[in-house]
Amino acid sequence: MASSLDSRVIFDAILQSAAVGLFHSLNIALAPMPRATDYLEPGKDERVVASISYDAPMIRGELQLSIPTGVLGVISRDVTRGAMPEDMVKDLVNQLLGRIKVRLAQFGTVLRVGLPVRGSPDALARENTSSGELTLYSFRTLRGVVTISTRGAIDPTALSYSGSACVFDEGDVIIF
């Protein structure tokens, strides 16, 4: 059985590796910085923010992705296909949570995912009274700092590695 600290370390590793992998697929290098549990004032750069909710037995929360417009500007036009920055970030937060969901399946945890919505850069400061622990993950890029925040709770017993789940890899074709 995992302790509270172990489950946080596991979730940190899952989230950070999912973020690095997602941005690597966009040819953007991310360098993880130490996580924080206090709200940090965002930089002076213009940012686009989106969030998405998730829940599972013993896990409930919200994931928020905040990306400087300078980072969005280096994403290939083949990938963006002329999408608005807000739509791009909503799609990226959805993809990020999808990658996390796949990794949590190896722990026997099946996440239910909400729809991505546009957020605001100062939403975290306003939501300090919300339930659940706030954790901030920052990643350096050449064009600014990408920030991912989670708010919610993870029961330590929810993350017990089983490895028995049938997990698909990125790019696998799934027939419905």
Secondary structure, 3 states (H helix, E strand, C coil): CCCHHHHHHHHHHHHHHHHHHHHHHCCCCCEECCCECCCCCCCCCCEEEEEEEEEECCEEEEEEEEEEHHHHCCCCHHHHCCCCHHHHHHHHHHHHHHHHHHHHHCCCCCCEECCCEECCCCHHHHCCCCCCEEEEEEEEECCEEEEEEEEEEECHHHCCCCCCCCCCCCCCCCCC
